[in-house]
Structure formats: C-alpha cells, structure tokens
C-alpha cells in the first residue's frame, strides 16, 4: 500500500444537491433531501444520526452501490449517477475499499484468501497479488494469522482481515459502515486505532457511519443527518 499522496487540491468526493427516494408500491419514501458534501484527500468523516436518518443510504451513494434520484455524486473524478453498472463495478474495484459491521468474510477461505479476493478482479499477477496481501496483513498486524480461517479468529481479528481486504487494492476512498458495531470495547478501540493510522500514515480518505460518539470523535469531522437532511457539521473535539 502506498504512503501518503500529495494533495492536488481536487476533492475526492463531491455530493451536490442529492435527493434519494425509494418507491414501495404507490408510496414514495424520501430518504435524503438536498445533501451537499465535499471531502478532500486525507479527510476522515464520521456520519452520525438516528436509525433511518439516511446515513447508510448516503454511504452507498458515495460508494457507487446506489444512484441518487436527483443531484450528482462525483468520486475520484467519476460522475457516478451516469455510469453503467459494468463500469461502476470496475471503478469500485480500483477506488473503493469497503469495511462492514459483520465482516462479510467467506468462511471456507483463509485470511490470506479473503484479502486476495478483490485483487482477483484486477490485472495484477499472482506474485503481485501475494505482495499486496502480505503488505495489507502486515499493516493490520495479522501476518501470523494469514492461514487461519475466520472461525479460528476473534471478532476483532476478523474485522482486521476485513480492513486488510479493504486496503489491499490501495483504494482512494474507504467506506466503513458501523465498523465497530459488533465488537467489544477493547477490540473496537484497536480497530479505531488502525483506521486512524490508515488516515494519518497512509493518507486514506475515510467515510464512516457510526452510532458511537467515541468512534465519531476519532474522525476529523462529524456530519449529522436528521430525517435525510444534513443538519450539522462539526470538527471532532469541538462538540
């Protein structure tokens, strides 16, 4: 994984006047309304708000997993709302690293094989893939667990493997949905330490959805959503 990139001044994420609606039969359900957000390279943003406020929906839009009803989402210079699904899949594999609450590891694959999985979608050679995986596992402190299966790891270790998988492709943006939500306090703290290191040392841009004020306080900026509307931005430590 590469070290810190120089900031060329171009924003990594630009969300402009985004609205998102879901339709259930004849009912229209508004989820996001008039969202404007911008992240520069090296930003670390926490998204907070009550359940149903639209946090995960916004995260999915930024990650290219969903499309806005109106408005524009531009990430790493790519306009996501007008890109075909096949191009979006290739774009995600290059630019986005995903960290989930429930790890989403494949139980029949070792830690090494789980981390290698997204690299199989790239043009890297087998040797290059191995180097990427070994580097990612070293960053998360699990070089000695590479041949263990998920069932042989603790929850905190499983989440570390998940993070190694997210960073193995050296993504521009890491999106994390409640990354500590299923962990005890000690493991959660270790995961948050690791994410801070990814931001500080490797200059990764991170967007994290969380309900936990302690987790949010690790970010550089906190954004609050209320009923699909951006209601407040604060810098961590200024609450």
PyMOL commands that set and color helices and strands:
alter all, ss='L'
color gray80, all
select helices_A, chain A and resi 55-62+80-82+85-95+111-121+126-139+143-145+150-152+155-167+185-200+213-216
alter helices_A, ss='H'
color red, helices_A
select strands_A, chain A and resi 11-24+27-40+44-48+70-75+78-79+96-99+173-177+205-209+221-226+229-235
alter strands_A, ss='S'
color yellow, strands_A
deselect
rebuild
show_as cartoon
